[in-house]
Amino acid sequence: MSDLPDKGWRPEAPPLQGRGLGWGLSAGRIDQLQERAGNMRRNPTEPEKRLWRHLSNSQLGGHKFRRQAVIGPYITDFLCAQRALVVEVDGDTHDPVADDRRDAWLGARGFRVVRFSNADVIGNVESVLTALGTILAGAPDRWHSPHPNPSPEGEGLAVLDAAALNNRI
């Protein structure tokens, strides 16, 4: 047994970007999901490629999207974290029962899920973008208040600015 104090860290439930215990997933499972999401980003479907051309670089109303974002045990096609909006592009292989279960899980955590078919994206991407723009315009900001853990005084930009000024002199 170690003489080191127990700091509460457990490899089976790592902290994940300030989200507590990593949605209750093991470190191994999180690694698997991240690896799979990376593979999906490298090999997108044609409809995902087409939609990403319009969502990347904050092109849709200045809203930032991520593709193949991991949320809990799921990989979403597109995520606008600021508006808690998940966009799914569904092909022929989607299981409606599994999709409903997934949407309910995401909804219980504050995410809104919108789905478009491959045919919608391929055949009428402008309508998809119009619908997304309307949804984003009506969605509240998730982070409308200041960060709950601001930098302590004397740190952050003030220190960087002071250091930059010192280097100029």
N, C-alpha and C positions, 0 to 999 in steps of 0.2 A: 504494500500500500504506500502511496506517495505522501510526503509531508506537505505537498503543495495544496493550497486551499481550493475547494471546489468552486469554480466560477460559474457554474450552471450550464456550461457548454456541453452539448451532447452531439456526437457525430450523426446520430439518427434524426436530429431535428435542428439543422443549422439556421442561424438568423439569415434572413433574406431581404436585403435592402430596406431595413426598417419595418418589415412586415412581421415581426415577432418570430415565431417558430417555423418559418418557411412553409406555411400552409399545411403543416403537419406531414410533410413529405420527408423521406430520408435523403441524405446527401447523395446517395447513389441514384435514387430516382430523379432528383433534380438534375444531376449530371446527364442522365439518359434523356430527359426531356430537352435539355439545352442542346445536346448533340443532335437529336432528331430535328429540332427546330432549325439548327444550322444547316442540316442536310436539305430540309424543305426550302430554306432560303436560297440555297445553291441550285435547286432543281424545281423551280415553281411551275405550276400548270400554266398553260397559255392564258386563261382568263385572269389568273393572279398577276401574271406579267403585265397584261394590258391595264388592269386597274392600278397596279403599282406605279405605272408611268404617270398617272394622274394624281396619285396620293403622295408620292415621294417629294422630298424637299419642300414640304409645307405648301404645296401648290393649291390645295383645296381650302380656300379661305384662311390661309395662314395656319392651319391646324397640322400639327406634327403627328405622323403615323409611324408605327413600327410594324414590320411584317413578321409573321411567325413568332409572335410574342407568347412566352410561357406565362400562364396565369394559373396558379395552383397545379392541378394534375392535367391541365389542358393546354393545347397549343392553338392559339387563335390565328386566323389568317391575317387580319389587320387590327391594330389597336390604336385608338387615339386616347392615351392615358389621361390627358387634361380634361376630356369630356366623358371619360369612362365609357367609351363607345367601342364595341367589338363589331367588326364587319367580317362576315363569312361569305365565301363564294362557294356555293354548293354544286357539286357535280352529280352524276347519276349514282354514285356509290354511297351517298350519305344515307344514314339510318335515322329516320324521323324520331324514333323512340329515344335513341342515344342523344340526338340533337336536343330534344326536349329536356332530357335530364341535365345535359350540359348547360343549356340556356338557363334552367332553373338555378343551378349551382352558381353560375356567374351573376344572375340577377339578384340572388340572395346576398351577394357581396358588392352590390351597387353598380354592376355593369349592365349596360343596355346592349342587347345583341340584335343586329339587323342582318338579314340574309338575302342574298341575291343569287339567282341561278347563273350557271355558266353561260346559258343562252342570253340572259339579260346583259351580262358584261360584254360578251362578244358582239351581240347584235345591236345594243343600244346603250353604250357606256355613258353617253351624255345624260340620259334619264337617271341612271344610277348615280352619277355625280350630283345631279340636281337634287335627288332625294337625300343623299348624304349631306349636302350643303344645308338643306332645310332642317334635317335632324340635328346637325351640329349647331346651327344657329339657335335652336330651341333648348339645347342641352345646357345645364348649369355647369359652371366651372367647378372642378373637384377641389381646387386649391385656391379658393377666393380669399383666404385669409393668409396672414404671414406664416412662414414656416414655424412649426411648433418648437423646434430646437435651433434657434438662431445661434450664430457664432458668438462665443463670449466676447465681451468688450476687449479691444486691443488686438483682436485677431481678424482674419479675413481680409477684405479689401483695404481697410485702413492701414494694416501692416504692409500689404503689398504696395500700396501707393507710397507710403513712407520709404520703403526699400527702393522703389523705383526712383523717387526723388533723390535719395542719397547716392544712387549710382550715377545720376546725371551731374552731380556737383563735382 
